[in-house]
Amino acid sequence: KRTNTEFAKVIDRHTVQMRVWERGTGETLACGTGACATAVASILNGLTEDEVTVKLLGG
C-alpha cells in the first residue's frame, strides 16, 4: 500500500518547514491537508505556539 507523507522540521516556535511526498505522484509543492495536520500536531505536542506558519515549497 502507498501513503502520503509529510516531512516536517520545526524552525522556531512560530514556523514549521514541510515537504510533501504523495502516493502515485512523488514530491509535490504543497498540500493543504498535510499543512493543517502538521500545524495541529506541532501545537498539540508543544513544539510550537498556537499561531504557527507552515512553509512549503509551493507557498
C-alpha positions as a Python dict, from the first residue, in 0.01 Angstrom:
ca = {
    (1, 'K'): (0, 0, 0),
    (2, 'R'): (100, 360, -59),
    (3, 'T'): (64, 661, 162),
    (4, 'N'): (106, 1037, 155),
    (5, 'T'): (390, 1151, 380),
    (6, 'E'): (478, 1491, 521),
    (7, 'F'): (831, 1566, 641),
    (8, 'A'): (829, 1849, 893),
    (9, 'K'): (1103, 2046, 1065),
    (10, 'V'): (1029, 2294, 1343),
    (11, 'I'): (1228, 2609, 1267),
    (12, 'D'): (1115, 2806, 1572),
    (13, 'R'): (808, 2839, 1798),
    (14, 'H'): (612, 3006, 1515),
    (15, 'T'): (743, 2834, 1199),
    (16, 'V'): (744, 2481, 1061),
    (17, 'Q'): (902, 2385, 728),
    (18, 'M'): (731, 2097, 548),
    (19, 'R'): (782, 1887, 235),
    (20, 'V'): (527, 1652, 84),
    (21, 'W'): (551, 1310, -82),
    (22, 'E'): (219, 1198, -234),
    (23, 'R'): (143, 843, -338),
    (24, 'G'): (138, 800, -710),
    (25, 'T'): (283, 1146, -772),
    (26, 'G'): (605, 1184, -577),
    (27, 'E'): (715, 1513, -426),
    (28, 'T'): (459, 1792, -460),
    (29, 'L'): (491, 2163, -390),
    (30, 'A'): (210, 2189, -134),
    (31, 'C'): (-67, 2004, 48),
    (32, 'G'): (-331, 2192, 246),
    (33, 'T'): (-449, 1887, 439),
    (34, 'G'): (-92, 1794, 530),
    (35, 'A'): (-12, 2152, 633),
    (36, 'C'): (-315, 2161, 865),
    (37, 'A'): (-227, 1823, 1015),
    (38, 'T'): (134, 1934, 1066),
    (39, 'A'): (23, 2256, 1236),
    (40, 'V'): (-215, 2073, 1471),
    (41, 'A'): (44, 1806, 1556),
    (42, 'S'): (314, 2065, 1630),
    (43, 'I'): (78, 2262, 1856),
    (44, 'L'): (-62, 1959, 2042),
    (45, 'N'): (290, 1823, 2100),
    (46, 'G'): (405, 2155, 2244),
    (47, 'L'): (659, 2219, 1970),
    (48, 'T'): (506, 2549, 1853),
    (49, 'E'): (278, 2824, 1975),
    (50, 'D'): (-92, 2826, 1886),
    (51, 'E'): (-23, 3052, 1585),
    (52, 'V'): (217, 2876, 1350),
    (53, 'T'): (318, 2924, 987),
    (54, 'V'): (379, 2612, 779),
    (55, 'K'): (617, 2684, 492),
    (56, 'L'): (601, 2467, 179),
    (57, 'L'): (797, 2472, -146),
    (58, 'G'): (489, 2593, -334),
    (59, 'G'): (397, 2859, -80),
}
